[in-house]
Each structure stands twice: as structure tokens, then as C-alpha cells.
Amino acid sequence: MDNSDNLNNLENLENLDTIPKSDPDTVVRAMKEQSADTLQFFDRETSDIVTVRERYFRIAADWGRISGFRSFPPDELNLITAARDIISDSANYISLPRRELIDYKKLMSDFIDKTEDEKVKKKLHTAANAILGNKYKRFIAAIERLELGDRWQTFIDGIYRETVRIWCEKNNILMN
């Protein structure tokens, strides 16, 4: 690295106040709380996580055609307003990574591969490759039976944190 690179890095440091910052634990917690009908966004101005159900985005998109908007309770009006803000100022809001994008089949496989005890590994492998039923539910049941819940949770948290780190990097967000 030559002196010009050092000067560029110093100039970037001077602009840190304008770069949005995020607490990775807050983003991880928000991802874990996602449901199929919610959308979550990072507000670049406030660094807040905004969660709005898809229903309110549909209402916000039809806002001009809706009569009787005053009939919405105040909490719903706040969510509709948040959805309208996101729609109208989309450059300021960044969609959080969806938890559905995490490949749990691969996670189960990776967790099994990192397990050293061969008997435990075999039981986990059997559960993860069940022919009938939900493989993930069977795998989690085996995790609980084998008292590996804390280890599994630590493993999953690490995956979420890495996902958030990559997301922050991609979106030019500093992690606190």
C-alpha cells in the first residue's frame, strides 16, 4: 500500500458520519422474527429496522383510491404511513436479508460434518435424511434429544451473523 492509498483511507474515515451504521445483533434478531407476510427494511437515516406486513404495502399502494382511510386504527395508520414512506423513498430503505434464503439443508449437513462424536453424527444424519415427514423438524428433535440445542443455536447464530456481515458490506453499512 503506498501513501496515496493511505490518504484515500483517511478521506474515507472523515466521511464515517455519513455512512449508516447497524448493530448486527439487531439485524439478526429482526431476521429471526421474520414471517412470511412481513417485509423488513433498514432505514439509512435513522438506522432503525422497519417491519411492515405486506398488507399495509398493498393499502399504501392504493392509498389514493381508498375512501374511508380514517377508519383505520392509529397503529395501522402508522404502518400504512411507514409503507408509504418506504415506497416513496426507496433509496433510503434497504431490504433485510430474508431468512428463507438460508439453506437449512446445507446447515444441517455442515453441522453434522463438524460433529466429532460418530454416534451422534450418525443419529443426526439419520434425522436429517428422514424419508417421511419434515426433515428439519426431525433434525431439531434429534438435536434436543441429544442435548445439542446450545451448540446448534451458536452455530445458527454464527450463520446469521455472517449473512448480516455480508449484507452490511454489500450495502455500505458499518457494523457497530
C-alpha positions, -999 to +999 in steps of 0.1 A: +000+000+000+015+033-010+009+068+006-019+076-019-039+045-006-033+058+030-047+092+020-077+077+004-084+056+035-081+088+057-106+106+034-130+077+038-126+079+076-136+115+075-169+106+059-178+080+085-205+102+099-224+099+067-222+061+064-252+044+080-243+021+110-261-010+122-260-032+152-256-067+138-275-083+168-305-061+160-305-072+123-300-109+133-329-106+158-351-090+132-343-117+107-352-144+132-385-127+138-395-126+101-427-142+090-439-150+055-461-119+054-437-093+067-411-072+050-382-056+069-361-027+059-331-009+073-336+029+073-304+045+062-312+078+080-322+065+114-305+031+113-338+016+125-353-016+114-388-011+100-411-041+098-443-038+078-468-065+067-473-069+030-510-060+036-500-024+045-479-021+014-509-031-007-530-005+011-503+022+008-501+015-030-538+020-033-539+050-009-553+075-035-582+052-043-592+043-007-620+062+008-626+058+045-589+058+054-598+074+086-615+042+097-580+026+102-569+024+138-539+047+147-515+018+149-525+006+114-523+041+100-487+043+114-478+011+095-495+023+063-476+056+066-443+036+071-451+016+039-458+048+020-425+063+032-407+031+020-424+032-013-418+069-019-382+070-006-370+035-016-333+046-019-333+053+018-345+018+028-327-014+023-345-047+024-331-070+051-319-105+040-348-130+041-343-159+064-358-181+037-326-176+017-306-195+043-302-231+031-311-251+062-304-284+044-268-273+039-267-260+075-278-294+089-252-311+067-224-286+078-234-290+115-233-328+112-198-326+095-185-306+124-197-331+149-169-352+162-188-380+181-195-406+154-226-420+172-241-385+175-231-378+139-250-409+127-281-400+147-282-365+133-275-378+098-305-403+101-328-375+113-317-350+086-322-376+059-356-389+070-377-402+042-411-393+058-421-361+075-403-328+079-365-334+079-358-301+097-383-309+125-368-344+129-333-329+129-343-304+156-360-331+176-327-351+175-307-320+185-330-317+215-328-354+224-290-353+222-289-321+242-271-302+215-295-272+215-269-246+227-243-258+202-269-257+174-280-222+184-245-210+185-239-225+150-270-209+136-263-175+152-228-176+135-245-182+101-269-153+107-241-130+118-221-139+087-251-133+065-256-098+082-219-090+078-220-097+040-253-078+037-238-048+056-207-049+034-228-051+002-249-022+012-221+000+026-234-002+062-209-001+090-214-026+118-214-012+153 
